[in-house]
């Protein structure tokens, strides 16, 4: 075993733990929205702190590895990808916190039925994030490519939710607060999917040395 | 891919070929040291030759300036050209060839003479100076280009062997460039030096490549990555992969290259 192997393994395990926490925090924030559970929503902030701690620890580990191990080739790509994935997961934690804040506000206002399209968007984004993390865990570029293809659908579904919410609150000032929160939650979910997409792109870079970021824009 | 055709990745078209090896096979008696080596060394670039001990890197550079001629039982087949001239052609004057292709060795090997005489020796035997003043000019400019003049200008009469290891190595580089070579071959020039002396040699290599073509054998992956523009990976007497250094160290195409640079074997 090379000296660098256990160091890389430790980095990978930290990242997998961070990914699990990010999934859990998103699940908790969305459940708080669906169930009008302000208590659970309040816990999200504390859970996010653990993600932030791991983000800092991964930053330090990456610096240490670059300084002491001078990784190259696939080792280098995996270290760089780890740093970028950690940044994306930290942002997923922040977005889950935003969703949780929306859950608290919704719980404080008269109950309005959750738009089914918003629920399905939440489920879809959770699946996208899960697949992106699976692609990292398995080093599977094929799964990562599939994640990239889902992003457009998430964007379209987000637009549908926002349009429906706007229609709902037009002429109904009593529903504006809830409607705006549905819009904000949809927007935060769409951003989570963007970060899942980034993670998938990083997996492709790490496993296949292909940088597919902004590929469509750069090719056009 | 045939074993004698290493993958030549990216960018070579931007440079002109200075040295070209084609179908090079080298034998030490019965033992074959190089197999079907095809490799271009490009003008005004630093080419790092990497690979495990005994893989043929040093054998290769010793063929380029025919240092292997003095090795009993060494047989060279194939072709090496310098600017298109056959290095092993009958009309080649080996002494002149070695003036065009200088060499710096692993261990600094100054002559047991003064600093001045170490540098003046080459220009004198090649008749490059017609007067003492001209010789002085060559010696001073060579020491300057080797980044050593400031440190030895008051010690030109001292023995070359009295200098520190790093200074001795730069003295050897000054000695090599004093005869105005086109190519400098370096065989692990920093392996006997401390990190500060190594950094000075590396800075010097970067400066020298503006005027010279450099091929350097190194066992330090970090050094190869820092100082070279192109890297060739040798293994078991064959060139496995050649490419731009950044590509070799971020995305090696051959599994054996990847395994070597990441320390999975070697």
Interface residues (C-beta under 8 A of the other chain):
Chain A: X2 X3 X4 X70 X71 X72 X73 X74 X75 X76 X77 X209
Chain B: X221 X222 X225 X249 X250 X251 X252 X257 X258 X261 X262 X263 X264
